[in-house]
């Protein structure tokens, strides 16, 4: 990876006794410590990371904030916020390195265009002009339906995990998302291919098509520590992480970003601009 590369989507998970998860969570992962995150970044050769608040912590961003403070400028955060948060609390989060608000509808099985639009209406006015963005994790259908609202937002939008577009999505279904990205109104995280299906060649073709469309609106991420839900497991049963080696992630990034100049733009320049490194 080029110097200053950023992994734009990782999580930190604490032990249950010190960082309890929501009682009504949809799944339970094992701990993934800050020390393990540092080892992951070292294995990749990445200098920076964006820590994203996971669904099972709700709006308790305490571990996220502690992790950002420990990273001492090498990390940025994307939080999940209570609608009642005051401006002083937002300012404190900003000072710690939080630069985005996550709208996570997919993890809780509530993806809908109405949900995305409701989040826009609730937050856009408060976040515009503050160096923040809105990060959306929703189904490709919900994103496509909400695309006109997202385009008019006036606030950067980041679409998680290929905007959840499977590689075999029809051109008609994908068109609203490609138009949204092509207009410059949205970034796409090239991440978590295992969440969208398709073989490696098909995912690479999708990644390269997106990169060719707007290289200045692409971000790369590992999705470490690769959360998973064991089929049939109860929400409180611990579901082990997917095992994905750093070498596989590096090979994937090289396939998706074969040109060195584009690789630097996606891995270094775009995150520096969006997250304010």
HELIX and SHEET records of a PDB file:
HELIX    1   1 UNK A   34  UNK A   44  1                                  11    
HELIX    2   2 UNK A   55  UNK A   57  5                                   3    
HELIX    3   3 UNK A   62  UNK A   71  1                                  10    
HELIX    4   4 UNK A   87  UNK A   96  1                                  10    
HELIX    5   5 UNK A  113  UNK A  127  1                                  15    
HELIX    6   6 UNK A  140  UNK A  151  1                                  12    
HELIX    7   7 UNK A  161  UNK A  164  5                                   4    
HELIX    8   8 UNK A  171  UNK A  182  1                                  12    
HELIX    9   9 UNK A  193  UNK A  195  5                                   3    
HELIX   10  10 UNK A  200  UNK A  213  1                                  14    
HELIX   11  11 UNK A  215  UNK A  217  5                                   3    
HELIX   12  12 UNK A  246  UNK A  256  1                                  11    
HELIX   13  13 UNK A  260  UNK A  264  1                                   5    
HELIX   14  14 UNK A  265  UNK A  269  3                                   5    
HELIX   15  15 UNK A  270  UNK A  275  1                                   6    
SHEET    1   A 8 UNK A   6  UNK A  10  0                                        
SHEET    2   A 8 UNK A  48  UNK A  52  1                                        
SHEET    3   A 8 UNK A  75  UNK A  79  1                                        
SHEET    4   A 8 UNK A  98  UNK A 104  1                                        
SHEET    5   A 8 UNK A 133  UNK A 137  1                                        
SHEET    6   A 8 UNK A 157  UNK A 159  1                                        
SHEET    7   A 8 UNK A 186  UNK A 190  1                                        
SHEET    8   A 8 UNK A 218  UNK A 220  1                                        
END                                                                             
